[in-house]
Amino acid sequence: MKTEWCDIHGEPYVIPHPDYVKKFARYIKSDKLRVGVRWLGQSGPDYVNRVFPRDQFFEAVSQDHVQLYSLQKDYSQEGLPKHIIDLEIVLDTWEDC
């Protein structure tokens, strides 16, 4: 990619669609850095080694200045740590994730 430090301008490069901003506004209320996480993907033989150990993942991404939001769909029955806000009930489509 040949990206140099000086090429990284620090401006936002992911801009949410206004409809999604409106849909999720009441759930995402934090002054902290807001980060959505998924730790499981598809199941099947092609994906066997693509699952990050759940507890290790949560420990690695949990920071005091970060509010985590679970974007996991279909496989979050194990429960989440209390500091992670579960958005599964409002994720209607994969585009919501």
mmCIF file as gemmi writes it, N, C-alpha and C atoms, coordinates in Angstrom:
data_model
loop_
_atom_site.group_PDB
_atom_site.id
_atom_site.type_symbol
_atom_site.label_atom_id
_atom_site.label_alt_id
_atom_site.label_comp_id
_atom_site.label_asym_id
_atom_site.label_entity_id
_atom_site.label_seq_id
_atom_site.pdbx_PDB_ins_code
_atom_site.Cartn_x
_atom_site.Cartn_y
_atom_site.Cartn_z
_atom_site.occupancy
_atom_site.B_iso_or_equiv
_atom_site.pdbx_formal_charge
_atom_site.auth_seq_id
_atom_site.auth_asym_id
_atom_site.pdbx_PDB_model_num
ATOM 1 N N . MET Axp A 1 ? 0.816 -1.191 0 1 0 ? 1 A 1
ATOM 2 C CA . MET Axp A 1 ? 0 0 0 1 0 ? 1 A 1
ATOM 3 C C . MET Axp A 1 ? 0.86 1.255 0 1 0 ? 1 A 1
ATOM 4 N N . LYS Axp A 2 ? 2.052 1.158 0.513 1 0 ? 2 A 1
ATOM 5 C CA . LYS Axp A 2 ? 2.972 2.29 0.525 1 0 ? 2 A 1
ATOM 6 C C . LYS Axp A 2 ? 2.414 3.514 1.241 1 0 ? 2 A 1
ATOM 7 N N . THR Axp A 3 ? 1.64 3.281 2.271 1 0 ? 3 A 1
ATOM 8 C CA . THR Axp A 3 ? 1.092 4.387 3.053 1 0 ? 3 A 1
ATOM 9 C C . THR Axp A 3 ? 2.146 4.862 4.038 1 0 ? 3 A 1
ATOM 10 N N . GLU Axp A 4 ? 2.363 6.137 4.073 1 0 ? 4 A 1
ATOM 11 C CA . GLU Axp A 4 ? 3.302 6.751 5.004 1 0 ? 4 A 1
ATOM 12 C C . GLU Axp A 4 ? 2.517 7.477 6.089 1 0 ? 4 A 1
ATOM 13 N N . TRP Axp A 5 ? 3.155 7.709 7.222 1 0 ? 5 A 1
ATOM 14 C CA . TRP Axp A 5 ? 2.507 8.406 8.331 1 0 ? 5 A 1
ATOM 15 C C . TRP Axp A 5 ? 1.927 9.739 7.876 1 0 ? 5 A 1
ATOM 16 N N . CYS Axp A 6 ? 2.639 10.47 7.044 1 0 ? 6 A 1
ATOM 17 C CA . CYS Axp A 6 ? 2.173 11.781 6.585 1 0 ? 6 A 1
ATOM 18 C C . CYS Axp A 6 ? 0.923 11.68 5.704 1 0 ? 6 A 1
ATOM 19 N N . ASP Axp A 7 ? 0.636 10.484 5.17 1 0 ? 7 A 1
ATOM 20 C CA . ASP Axp A 7 ? -0.557 10.285 4.333 1 0 ? 7 A 1
ATOM 21 C C . ASP Axp A 7 ? -1.831 10.115 5.164 1 0 ? 7 A 1
ATOM 22 N N . ILE Axp A 8 ? -1.679 9.873 6.445 1 0 ? 8 A 1
ATOM 23 C CA . ILE Axp A 8 ? -2.833 9.649 7.313 1 0 ? 8 A 1
ATOM 24 C C . ILE Axp A 8 ? -3.255 10.996 7.881 1 0 ? 8 A 1
ATOM 25 N N . HIS Axp A 9 ? -4.377 11.495 7.409 1 0 ? 9 A 1
ATOM 26 C CA . HIS Axp A 9 ? -4.78 12.868 7.726 1 0 ? 9 A 1
ATOM 27 C C . HIS Axp A 9 ? -5.661 12.987 8.963 1 0 ? 9 A 1
ATOM 28 N N . GLY Axp A 10 ? -6.166 11.891 9.507 1 0 ? 10 A 1
ATOM 29 C CA . GLY Axp A 10 ? -6.953 11.952 10.735 1 0 ? 10 A 1
ATOM 30 C C . GLY Axp A 10 ? -8.397 12.376 10.551 1 0 ? 10 A 1
ATOM 31 N N . GLU Axp A 11 ? -8.838 12.558 9.344 1 0 ? 11 A 1
ATOM 32 C CA . GLU Axp A 11 ? -10.23 12.927 9.075 1 0 ? 11 A 1
ATOM 33 C C . GLU Axp A 11 ? -11.084 11.663 9.022 1 0 ? 11 A 1
ATOM 34 N N . PRO Axp A 12 ? -12.361 11.763 9.395 1 0 ? 12 A 1
ATOM 35 C CA . PRO Axp A 12 ? -13.242 10.589 9.302 1 0 ? 12 A 1
ATOM 36 C C . PRO Axp A 12 ? -13.324 10.077 7.862 1 0 ? 12 A 1
ATOM 37 N N . TYR Axp A 13 ? -13.313 8.774 7.712 1 0 ? 13 A 1
ATOM 38 C CA . TYR Axp A 13 ? -13.435 8.18 6.384 1 0 ? 13 A 1
ATOM 39 C C . TYR Axp A 13 ? -14.627 7.237 6.285 1 0 ? 13 A 1
ATOM 40 N N . VAL Axp A 14 ? -15.271 6.97 7.398 1 0 ? 14 A 1
ATOM 41 C CA . VAL Axp A 14 ? -16.505 6.185 7.4 1 0 ? 14 A 1
ATOM 42 C C . VAL Axp A 14 ? -17.607 7.119 7.871 1 0 ? 14 A 1
ATOM 43 N N . ILE Axp A 15 ? -18.546 7.396 6.999 1 0 ? 15 A 1
ATOM 44 C CA . ILE Axp A 15 ? -19.634 8.32 7.309 1 0 ? 15 A 1
ATOM 45 C C . ILE Axp A 15 ? -20.946 7.527 7.317 1 0 ? 15 A 1
ATOM 46 N N . PRO Axp A 16 ? -21.662 7.515 8.437 1 0 ? 16 A 1
ATOM 47 C CA . PRO Axp A 16 ? -22.908 6.743 8.497 1 0 ? 16 A 1
ATOM 48 C C . PRO Axp A 16 ? -24.027 7.399 7.691 1 0 ? 16 A 1
ATOM 49 N N . HIS Axp A 17 ? -24.886 6.577 7.161 1 0 ? 17 A 1
ATOM 50 C CA . HIS Axp A 17 ? -26.068 7.064 6.449 1 0 ? 17 A 1
ATOM 51 C C . HIS Axp A 17 ? -26.992 7.733 7.47 1 0 ? 17 A 1
ATOM 52 N N . PRO Axp A 18 ? -27.592 8.868 7.146 1 0 ? 18 A 1
ATOM 53 C CA . PRO Axp A 18 ? -28.467 9.581 8.089 1 0 ? 18 A 1
ATOM 54 C C . PRO Axp A 18 ? -29.595 8.722 8.672 1 0 ? 18 A 1
ATOM 55 N N . ASP Axp A 19 ? -30.124 7.779 7.891 1 0 ? 19 A 1
ATOM 56 C CA . ASP Axp A 19 ? -31.184 6.902 8.409 1 0 ? 19 A 1
ATOM 57 C C . ASP Axp A 19 ? -30.682 6.042 9.57 1 0 ? 19 A 1
ATOM 58 N N . TYR Axp A 20 ? -29.442 5.575 9.465 1 0 ? 20 A 1
ATOM 59 C CA . TYR Axp A 20 ? -28.872 4.761 10.534 1 0 ? 20 A 1
ATOM 60 C C . TYR Axp A 20 ? -28.533 5.609 11.756 1 0 ? 20 A 1
ATOM 61 N N . VAL Axp A 21 ? -28.099 6.832 11.53 1 0 ? 21 A 1
ATOM 62 C CA . VAL Axp A 21 ? -27.834 7.739 12.651 1 0 ? 21 A 1
ATOM 63 C C . VAL Axp A 21 ? -29.111 7.92 13.457 1 0 ? 21 A 1
ATOM 64 N N . LYS Axp A 22 ? -30.212 8.142 12.753 1 0 ? 22 A 1
ATOM 65 C CA . LYS Axp A 22 ? -31.501 8.329 13.42 1 0 ? 22 A 1
ATOM 66 C C . LYS Axp A 22 ? -31.939 7.046 14.144 1 0 ? 22 A 1
ATOM 67 N N . LYS Axp A 23 ? -31.785 5.905 13.484 1 0 ? 23 A 1
ATOM 68 C CA . LYS Axp A 23 ? -32.222 4.631 14.051 1 0 ? 23 A 1
ATOM 69 C C . LYS Axp A 23 ? -31.481 4.289 15.348 1 0 ? 23 A 1
ATOM 70 N N . PHE Axp A 24 ? -30.186 4.537 15.391 1 0 ? 24 A 1
ATOM 71 C CA . PHE Axp A 24 ? -29.377 4.113 16.527 1 0 ? 24 A 1
ATOM 72 C C . PHE Axp A 24 ? -29.107 5.211 17.55 1 0 ? 24 A 1
ATOM 73 N N . ALA Axp A 25 ? -29.571 6.418 17.312 1 0 ? 25 A 1
ATOM 74 C CA . ALA Axp A 25 ? -29.256 7.557 18.191 1 0 ? 25 A 1
ATOM 75 C C . ALA Axp A 25 ? -29.644 7.311 19.643 1 0 ? 25 A 1
ATOM 76 N N . ARG Axp A 26 ? -30.771 6.689 19.882 1 0 ? 26 A 1
ATOM 77 C CA . ARG Axp A 26 ? -31.2 6.493 21.274 1 0 ? 26 A 1
ATOM 78 C C . ARG Axp A 26 ? -30.428 5.391 21.987 1 0 ? 26 A 1
ATOM 79 N N . TYR Axp A 27 ? -29.724 4.548 21.247 1 0 ? 27 A 1
ATOM 80 C CA . TYR Axp A 27 ? -28.951 3.463 21.845 1 0 ? 27 A 1
ATOM 81 C C . TYR Axp A 27 ? -27.486 3.828 22.031 1 0 ? 27 A 1
ATOM 82 N N . ILE Axp A 28 ? -27.002 4.719 21.192 1 0 ? 28 A 1
ATOM 83 C CA . ILE Axp A 28 ? -25.582 5.07 21.208 1 0 ? 28 A 1
ATOM 84 C C . ILE Axp A 28 ? -25.429 6.471 21.769 1 0 ? 28 A 1
ATOM 85 N N . LYS Axp A 29 ? -25.4 6.538 23.091 1 0 ? 29 A 1
ATOM 86 C CA . LYS Axp A 29 ? -25.314 7.825 23.79 1 0 ? 29 A 1
ATOM 87 C C . LYS Axp A 29 ? -24.081 7.803 24.682 1 0 ? 29 A 1
ATOM 88 N N . SER Axp A 30 ? -22.964 8.12 24.146 1 0 ? 30 A 1
ATOM 89 C CA . SER Axp A 30 ? -21.751 8.132 24.95 1 0 ? 30 A 1
ATOM 90 C C . SER Axp A 30 ? -20.812 9.196 24.426 1 0 ? 30 A 1
ATOM 91 N N . ASP Axp A 31 ? -20.104 9.826 25.339 1 0 ? 31 A 1
ATOM 92 C CA . ASP Axp A 31 ? -19.077 10.783 24.947 1 0 ? 31 A 1
ATOM 93 C C . ASP Axp A 31 ? -17.738 10.09 24.726 1 0 ? 31 A 1
ATOM 94 N N . LYS Axp A 32 ? -17.69 8.806 25.035 1 0 ? 32 A 1
ATOM 95 C CA . LYS Axp A 32 ? -16.462 8.036 24.841 1 0 ? 32 A 1
ATOM 96 C C . LYS Axp A 32 ? -16.299 7.685 23.361 1 0 ? 32 A 1
ATOM 97 N N . LEU Axp A 33 ? -15.152 7.163 23.024 1 0 ? 33 A 1
ATOM 98 C CA . LEU Axp A 33 ? -14.932 6.606 21.703 1 0 ? 33 A 1
ATOM 99 C C . LEU Axp A 33 ? -15.88 5.422 21.567 1 0 ? 33 A 1
ATOM 100 N N . ARG Axp A 34 ? -16.691 5.404 20.524 1 0 ? 34 A 1
ATOM 101 C CA . ARG Axp A 34 ? -17.707 4.363 20.358 1 0 ? 34 A 1
ATOM 102 C C . ARG Axp A 34 ? -17.217 3.339 19.341 1 0 ? 34 A 1
ATOM 103 N N . VAL Axp A 35 ? -17.187 2.084 19.775 1 0 ? 35 A 1
ATOM 104 C CA . VAL Axp A 35 ? -16.647 1.017 18.94 1 0 ? 35 A 1
ATOM 105 C C . VAL Axp A 35 ? -17.634 -0.141 18.904 1 0 ? 35 A 1
ATOM 106 N N . GLY Axp A 36 ? -18.018 -0.545 17.691 1 0 ? 36 A 1
ATOM 107 C CA . GLY Axp A 36 ? -18.868 -1.715 17.509 1 0 ? 36 A 1
ATOM 108 C C . GLY Axp A 36 ? -18.003 -2.938 17.27 1 0 ? 36 A 1
ATOM 109 N N . VAL Axp A 37 ? -18.34 -4.056 17.91 1 0 ? 37 A 1
ATOM 110 C CA . VAL Axp A 37 ? -17.525 -5.263 17.798 1 0 ? 37 A 1
ATOM 111 C C . VAL Axp A 37 ? -18.366 -6.471 17.4 1 0 ? 37 A 1
ATOM 112 N N . ARG Axp A 38 ? -17.717 -7.347 16.644 1 0 ? 38 A 1
ATOM 113 C CA . ARG Axp A 38 ? -18.239 -8.675 16.31 1 0 ? 38 A 1
ATOM 114 C C . ARG Axp A 38 ? -17.089 -9.643 16.517 1 0 ? 38 A 1
ATOM 115 N N . TRP Axp A 39 ? -17.341 -10.762 17.147 1 0 ? 39 A 1
ATOM 116 C CA . TRP Axp A 39 ? -16.268 -11.711 17.429 1 0 ? 39 A 1
ATOM 117 C C . TRP Axp A 39 ? -16.521 -13.072 16.804 1 0 ? 39 A 1
ATOM 118 N N . LEU Axp A 40 ? -17.676 -13.282 16.217 1 0 ? 40 A 1
ATOM 119 C CA . LEU Axp A 40 ? -17.982 -14.537 15.526 1 0 ? 40 A 1
ATOM 120 C C . LEU Axp A 40 ? -18.426 -14.232 14.108 1 0 ? 40 A 1
ATOM 121 N N . GLY Axp A 41 ? -18.043 -15.105 13.213 1 0 ? 41 A 1
ATOM 122 C CA . GLY Axp A 41 ? -18.501 -14.988 11.836 1 0 ? 41 A 1
ATOM 123 C C . GLY Axp A 41 ? -19.326 -16.204 11.484 1 0 ? 41 A 1
ATOM 124 N N . GLN Axp A 42 ? -19.211 -16.617 10.272 1 0 ? 42 A 1
ATOM 125 C CA . GLN Axp A 42 ? -19.965 -17.77 9.809 1 0 ? 42 A 1
ATOM 126 C C . GLN Axp A 42 ? -19.381 -19.055 10.381 1 0 ? 42 A 1
ATOM 127 N N . SER Axp A 43 ? -20.22 -20.08 10.443 1 0 ? 43 A 1
ATOM 128 C CA . SER Axp A 43 ? -19.728 -21.387 10.869 1 0 ? 43 A 1
ATOM 129 C C . SER Axp A 43 ? -19.461 -22.23 9.628 1 0 ? 43 A 1
ATOM 130 N N . GLY Axp A 44 ? -18.748 -23.302 9.797 1 0 ? 44 A 1
ATOM 131 C CA . GLY Axp A 44 ? -18.438 -24.186 8.687 1 0 ? 44 A 1
ATOM 132 C C . GLY Axp A 44 ? -16.948 -24.436 8.601 1 0 ? 44 A 1
ATOM 133 N N . PRO Axp A 45 ? -16.565 -25.433 7.807 1 0 ? 45 A 1
ATOM 134 C CA . PRO Axp A 45 ? -15.15 -25.828 7.746 1 0 ? 45 A 1
ATOM 135 C C . PRO Axp A 45 ? -14.208 -24.722 7.257 1 0 ? 45 A 1
ATOM 136 N N . ASP Axp A 46 ? -14.676 -23.843 6.409 1 0 ? 46 A 1
ATOM 137 C CA . ASP Axp A 46 ? -13.814 -22.768 5.909 1 0 ? 46 A 1
ATOM 138 C C . ASP Axp A 46 ? -13.543 -21.696 6.955 1 0 ? 46 A 1
ATOM 139 N N . TYR Axp A 47 ? -14.286 -21.707 8.053 1 0 ? 47 A 1
ATOM 140 C CA . TYR Axp A 47 ? -14.192 -20.644 9.052 1 0 ? 47 A 1
ATOM 141 C C . TYR Axp A 47 ? -13.724 -21.143 10.419 1 0 ? 47 A 1
ATOM 142 N N . VAL Axp A 48 ? -13.244 -22.381 10.484 1 0 ? 48 A 1
ATOM 143 C CA . VAL Axp A 48 ? -12.906 -23.007 11.761 1 0 ? 48 A 1
ATOM 144 C C . VAL Axp A 48 ? -11.919 -22.175 12.577 1 0 ? 48 A 1
ATOM 145 N N . ASN Axp A 49 ? -10.9 -21.653 11.986 1 0 ? 49 A 1
ATOM 146 C CA . ASN Axp A 49 ? -9.868 -20.922 12.726 1 0 ? 49 A 1
ATOM 147 C C . ASN Axp A 49 ? -10.078 -19.413 12.705 1 0 ? 49 A 1
ATOM 148 N N . ARG Axp A 50 ? -11.289 -18.972 12.485 1 0 ? 50 A 1
ATOM 149 C CA . ARG Axp A 50 ? -11.57 -17.542 12.419 1 0 ? 50 A 1
ATOM 150 C C . ARG Axp A 50 ? -12.359 -17.028 13.614 1 0 ? 50 A 1
ATOM 151 N N . VAL Axp A 51 ? -12.434 -17.806 14.655 1 0 ? 51 A 1
ATOM 152 C CA . VAL Axp A 51 ? -13.148 -17.385 15.86 1 0 ? 51 A 1
ATOM 153 C C . VAL Axp A 51 ? -12.118 -16.986 16.904 1 0 ? 51 A 1
ATOM 154 N N . PHE Axp A 52 ? -12.212 -15.745 17.349 1 0 ? 52 A 1
ATOM 155 C CA . PHE Axp A 52 ? -11.308 -15.26 18.393 1 0 ? 52 A 1
ATOM 156 C C . PHE Axp A 52 ? -11.903 -15.661 19.735 1 0 ? 52 A 1
ATOM 157 N N . PRO Axp A 53 ? -11.104 -16.194 20.653 1 0 ? 53 A 1
ATOM 158 C CA . PRO Axp A 53 ? -11.653 -16.57 21.963 1 0 ? 53 A 1
ATOM 159 C C . PRO Axp A 53 ? -12.361 -15.384 22.621 1 0 ? 53 A 1
ATOM 160 N N . ARG Axp A 54 ? -13.609 -15.566 22.907 1 0 ? 54 A 1
ATOM 161 C CA . ARG Axp A 54 ? -14.501 -14.507 23.372 1 0 ? 54 A 1
ATOM 162 C C . ARG Axp A 54 ? -13.963 -13.728 24.565 1 0 ? 54 A 1
ATOM 163 N N . ASP Axp A 55 ? -13.581 -14.406 25.629 1 0 ? 55 A 1
ATOM 164 C CA . ASP Axp A 55 ? -13.116 -13.712 26.832 1 0 ? 55 A 1
ATOM 165 C C . ASP Axp A 55 ? -11.828 -12.936 26.578 1 0 ? 55 A 1
ATOM 166 N N . GLN Axp A 56 ? -10.924 -13.519 25.811 1 0 ? 56 A 1
ATOM 167 C CA . GLN Axp A 56 ? -9.682 -12.816 25.472 1 0 ? 56 A 1
ATOM 168 C C . GLN Axp A 56 ? -9.969 -11.59 24.615 1 0 ? 56 A 1
ATOM 169 N N . PHE Axp A 57 ? -10.914 -11.72 23.715 1 0 ? 57 A 1
ATOM 170 C CA . PHE Axp A 57 ? -11.281 -10.596 22.855 1 0 ? 57 A 1
ATOM 171 C C . PHE Axp A 57 ? -11.82 -9.437 23.691 1 0 ? 57 A 1
ATOM 172 N N . PHE Axp A 58 ? -12.769 -9.727 24.578 1 0 ? 58 A 1
ATOM 173 C CA . PHE Axp A 58 ? -13.358 -8.669 25.41 1 0 ? 58 A 1
ATOM 174 C C . PHE Axp A 58 ? -12.305 -8.005 26.287 1 0 ? 58 A 1
ATOM 175 N N . GLU Axp A 59 ? -11.401 -8.808 26.824 1 0 ? 59 A 1
ATOM 176 C CA . GLU Axp A 59 ? -10.337 -8.242 27.654 1 0 ? 59 A 1
ATOM 177 C C . GLU Axp A 59 ? -9.432 -7.326 26.826 1 0 ? 59 A 1
ATOM 178 N N . ALA Axp A 60 ? -9.135 -7.727 25.607 1 0 ? 60 A 1
ATOM 179 C CA . ALA Axp A 60 ? -8.233 -6.948 24.752 1 0 ? 60 A 1
ATOM 180 C C . ALA Axp A 60 ? -8.839 -5.626 24.298 1 0 ? 60 A 1
ATOM 181 N N . VAL Axp A 61 ? -10.14 -5.596 24.057 1 0 ? 61 A 1
ATOM 182 C CA . VAL Axp A 61 ? -10.753 -4.378 23.504 1 0 ? 61 A 1
ATOM 183 C C . VAL Axp A 61 ? -11.372 -3.466 24.554 1 0 ? 61 A 1
ATOM 184 N N . SER Axp A 62 ? -11.435 -3.895 25.787 1 0 ? 62 A 1
ATOM 185 C CA . SER Axp A 62 ? -12.06 -3.081 26.836 1 0 ? 62 A 1
ATOM 186 C C . SER Axp A 62 ? -11.079 -2.031 27.36 1 0 ? 62 A 1
ATOM 187 N N . GLN Axp A 63 ? -11.449 -0.774 27.23 1 0 ? 63 A 1
ATOM 188 C CA . GLN Axp A 63 ? -10.638 0.354 27.685 1 0 ? 63 A 1
ATOM 189 C C . GLN Axp A 63 ? -11.566 1.354 28.368 1 0 ? 63 A 1
ATOM 190 N N . ASP Axp A 64 ? -11.066 2.094 29.343 1 0 ? 64 A 1
ATOM 191 C CA . ASP Axp A 64 ? -11.896 3.056 30.074 1 0 ? 64 A 1
ATOM 192 C C . ASP Axp A 64 ? -12.459 4.162 29.186 1 0 ? 64 A 1
ATOM 193 N N . HIS Axp A 65 ? -11.725 4.548 28.157 1 0 ? 65 A 1
ATOM 194 C CA . HIS Axp A 65 ? -12.152 5.657 27.298 1 0 ? 65 A 1
ATOM 195 C C . HIS Axp A 65 ? -12.992 5.196 26.104 1 0 ? 65 A 1
ATOM 196 N N . VAL Axp A 66 ? -13.37 3.907 26.088 1 0 ? 66 A 1
ATOM 197 C CA . VAL Axp A 66 ? -14.099 3.327 24.956 1 0 ? 66 A 1
ATOM 198 C C . VAL Axp A 66 ? -15.425 2.749 25.43 1 0 ? 66 A 1
ATOM 199 N N . GLN Axp A 67 ? -16.503 3.057 24.704 1 0 ? 67 A 1
ATOM 200 C CA . GLN Axp A 67 ? -17.797 2.401 24.929 1 0 ? 67 A 1
ATOM 201 C C . GLN Axp A 67 ? -17.96 1.364 23.834 1 0 ? 67 A 1
ATOM 202 N N . LEU Axp A 68 ? -18.09 0.107 24.22 1 0 ? 68 A 1
ATOM 203 C CA . LEU Axp A 68 ? -18.233 -0.978 23.254 1 0 ? 68 A 1
ATOM 204 C C . LEU Axp A 68 ? -19.698 -1.301 23.017 1 0 ? 68 A 1
ATOM 205 N N . TYR Axp A 69 ? -20.001 -1.605 21.76 1 0 ? 69 A 1
ATOM 206 C CA . TYR Axp A 69 ? -21.346 -1.996 21.348 1 0 ? 69 A 1
ATOM 207 C C . TYR Axp A 69 ? -21.238 -3.324 20.618 1 0 ? 69 A 1
ATOM 208 N N . SER Axp A 70 ? -22.049 -4.289 21.016 1 0 ? 70 A 1
ATOM 209 C CA . SER Axp A 70 ? -22.043 -5.577 20.344 1 0 ? 70 A 1
ATOM 210 C C . SER Axp A 70 ? -22.876 -5.49 19.075 1 0 ? 70 A 1
ATOM 211 N N . LEU Axp A 71 ? -22.245 -5.827 17.957 1 0 ? 71 A 1
ATOM 212 C CA . LEU Axp A 71 ? -22.93 -5.917 16.669 1 0 ? 71 A 1
ATOM 213 C C . LEU Axp A 71 ? -23.104 -7.381 16.277 1 0 ? 71 A 1
ATOM 214 N N . GLN Axp A 72 ? -22.944 -8.256 17.253 1 0 ? 72 A 1
ATOM 215 C CA . GLN Axp A 72 ? -23.065 -9.684 17.007 1 0 ? 72 A 1
ATOM 216 C C . GLN Axp A 72 ? -24.53 -10.039 16.789 1 0 ? 72 A 1
ATOM 217 N N . LYS Axp A 73 ? -24.777 -10.85 15.791 1 0 ? 73 A 1
ATOM 218 C CA . LYS Axp A 73 ? -26.138 -11.263 15.481 1 0 ? 73 A 1
ATOM 219 C C . LYS Axp A 73 ? -26.192 -12.788 15.504 1 0 ? 73 A 1
ATOM 220 N N . ASP Axp A 74 ? -27.187 -13.329 16.14 1 0 ? 74 A 1
ATOM 221 C CA . ASP Axp A 74 ? -27.494 -14.762 16.128 1 0 ? 74 A 1
ATOM 222 C C . ASP Axp A 74 ? -26.688 -15.632 17.086 1 0 ? 74 A 1
ATOM 223 N N . TYR Axp A 75 ? -25.535 -15.202 17.548 1 0 ? 75 A 1
ATOM 224 C CA . TYR Axp A 75 ? -24.707 -16.087 18.366 1 0 ? 75 A 1
ATOM 225 C C . TYR Axp A 75 ? -24.305 -15.475 19.701 1 0 ? 75 A 1
ATOM 226 N N . SER Axp A 76 ? -25.059 -14.546 20.221 1 0 ? 76 A 1
ATOM 227 C CA . SER Axp A 76 ? -24.628 -13.884 21.454 1 0 ? 76 A 1
ATOM 228 C C . SER Axp A 76 ? -25.365 -14.397 22.696 1 0 ? 76 A 1
ATOM 229 N N . GLN Axp A 77 ? -25.85 -15.633 22.653 1 0 ? 77 A 1
ATOM 230 C CA . GLN Axp A 77 ? -26.614 -16.17 23.767 1 0 ? 77 A 1
ATOM 231 C C . GLN Axp A 77 ? -25.788 -16.313 25.044 1 0 ? 77 A 1
ATOM 232 N N . GLU Axp A 78 ? -24.483 -16.338 24.933 1 0 ? 78 A 1
ATOM 233 C CA . GLU Axp A 78 ? -23.639 -16.538 26.104 1 0 ? 78 A 1
ATOM 234 C C . GLU Axp A 78 ? -23.654 -15.349 27.052 1 0 ? 78 A 1
ATOM 235 N N . GLY Axp A 79 ? -24.189 -14.245 26.632 1 0 ? 79 A 1
ATOM 236 C CA . GLY Axp A 79 ? -24.192 -13.056 27.475 1 0 ? 79 A 1
ATOM 237 C C . GLY Axp A 79 ? -22.947 -12.226 27.261 1 0 ? 79 A 1
ATOM 238 N N . LEU Axp A 80 ? -23.069 -10.978 27.58 1 0 ? 80 A 1
ATOM 239 C CA . LEU Axp A 80 ? -21.974 -10.035 27.383 1 0 ? 80 A 1
ATOM 240 C C . LEU Axp A 80 ? -21.529 -9.464 28.721 1 0 ? 80 A 1
ATOM 241 N N . PRO Axp A 81 ? -20.279 -9.039 28.804 1 0 ? 81 A 1
ATOM 242 C CA . PRO Axp A 81 ? -19.878 -8.289 29.991 1 0 ? 81 A 1
ATOM 243 C C . PRO Axp A 81 ? -20.77 -7.052 30.127 1 0 ? 81 A 1
ATOM 244 N N . LYS Axp A 82 ? -20.99 -6.607 31.339 1 0 ? 82 A 1
ATOM 245 C CA . LYS Axp A 82 ? -21.937 -5.51 31.595 1 0 ? 82 A 1
ATOM 246 C C . LYS Axp A 82 ? -21.571 -4.201 30.911 1 0 ? 82 A 1
ATOM 247 N N . HIS Axp A 83 ? -20.304 -3.988 30.623 1 0 ? 83 A 1
ATOM 248 C CA . HIS Axp A 83 ? -19.889 -2.721 30.02 1 0 ? 83 A 1
ATOM 249 C C . HIS Axp A 83 ? -20.081 -2.682 28.504 1 0 ? 83 A 1
ATOM 250 N N . ILE Axp A 84 ? -20.532 -3.782 27.905 1 0 ? 84 A 1
ATOM 251 C CA . ILE Axp A 84 ? -20.776 -3.818 26.462 1 0 ? 84 A 1
ATOM 252 C C . ILE Axp A 84 ? -22.276 -3.731 26.222 1 0 ? 84 A 1
ATOM 253 N N . ILE Axp A 85 ? -22.69 -2.778 25.412 1 0 ? 85 A 1
ATOM 254 C CA . ILE Axp A 85 ? -24.108 -2.578 25.115 1 0 ? 85 A 1
ATOM 255 C C . ILE Axp A 85 ? -24.492 -3.468 23.938 1 0 ? 85 A 1
ATOM 256 N N . ASP Axp A 86 ? -25.481 -4.318 24.158 1 0 ? 86 A 1
ATOM 257 C CA . ASP Axp A 86 ? -25.927 -5.272 23.147 1 0 ? 86 A 1
ATOM 258 C C . ASP Axp A 86 ? -26.948 -4.616 22.228 1 0 ? 86 A 1
ATOM 259 N N . LEU Axp A 87 ? -26.634 -4.541 20.947 1 0 ? 87 A 1
ATOM 260 C CA . LEU Axp A 87 ? -27.546 -3.94 19.969 1 0 ? 87 A 1
ATOM 261 C C . LEU Axp A 87 ? -28.272 -4.986 19.125 1 0 ? 87 A 1
ATOM 262 N N . GLU Axp A 88 ? -28.166 -6.25 19.499 1 0 ? 88 A 1
ATOM 263 C CA . GLU Axp A 88 ? -28.75 -7.311 18.673 1 0 ? 88 A 1
ATOM 264 C C . GLU Axp A 88 ? -30.234 -7.097 18.379 1 0 ? 88 A 1
ATOM 265 N N . ILE Axp A 89 ? -30.999 -6.629 19.345 1 0 ? 89 A 1
ATOM 266 C CA . ILE Axp A 89 ? -32.445 -6.503 19.126 1 0 ? 89 A 1
ATOM 267 C C . ILE Axp A 89 ? -32.801 -5.437 18.095 1 0 ? 89 A 1
ATOM 268 N N . VAL Axp A 90 ? -31.889 -4.532 17.79 1 0 ? 90 A 1
ATOM 269 C CA . VAL Axp A 90 ? -32.187 -3.501 16.785 1 0 ? 90 A 1
ATOM 270 C C . VAL Axp A 90 ? -31.451 -3.738 15.473 1 0 ? 90 A 1
ATOM 271 N N . LEU Axp A 91 ? -30.745 -4.853 15.362 1 0 ? 91 A 1
ATOM 272 C CA . LEU Axp A 91 ? -30.047 -5.186 14.124 1 0 ? 91 A 1
ATOM 273 C C . LEU Axp A 91 ? -30.983 -6.014 13.252 1 0 ? 91 A 1
ATOM 274 N N . ASP Axp A 92 ? -31.696 -5.332 12.378 1 0 ? 92 A 1
ATOM 275 C CA . ASP Axp A 92 ? -32.685 -6.013 11.538 1 0 ? 92 A 1
ATOM 276 C C . ASP Axp A 92 ? -32.059 -6.721 10.344 1 0 ? 92 A 1
ATOM 277 N N . THR Axp A 93 ? -31.027 -6.137 9.776 1 0 ? 93 A 1
ATOM 278 C CA . THR Axp A 93 ? -30.383 -6.699 8.591 1 0 ? 93 A 1
ATOM 279 C C . THR Axp A 93 ? -28.873 -6.687 8.795 1 0 ? 93 A 1
ATOM 280 N N . TRP Axp A 94 ? -28.153 -7.367 7.912 1 0 ? 94 A 1
ATOM 281 C CA . TRP Axp A 94 ? -26.694 -7.348 7.979 1 0 ? 94 A 1
ATOM 282 C C . TRP Axp A 94 ? -26.154 -5.953 7.709 1 0 ? 94 A 1
ATOM 283 N N . GLU Axp A 95 ? -26.897 -5.147 6.988 1 0 ? 95 A 1
ATOM 284 C CA . GLU Axp A 95 ? -26.46 -3.768 6.744 1 0 ? 95 A 1
ATOM 285 C C . GLU Axp A 95 ? -26.434 -2.962 8.034 1 0 ? 95 A 1
ATOM 286 N N . ASP Axp A 96 ? -27.265 -3.32 9.007 1 0 ? 96 A 1
ATOM 287 C CA . ASP Axp A 96 ? -27.26 -2.637 10.3 1 0 ? 96 A 1
ATOM 288 C C . ASP Axp A 96 ? -25.953 -2.874 11.047 1 0 ? 96 A 1
ATOM 289 N N . CYS Axp A 97 ? -25.324 -4.014 10.791 1 0 ? 97 A 1
ATOM 290 C CA . CYS Axp A 97 ? -24.078 -4.35 11.484 1 0 ? 97 A 1
ATOM 291 C C . CYS Axp A 97 ? -22.945 -3.571 10.878 1 0 ? 97 A 1
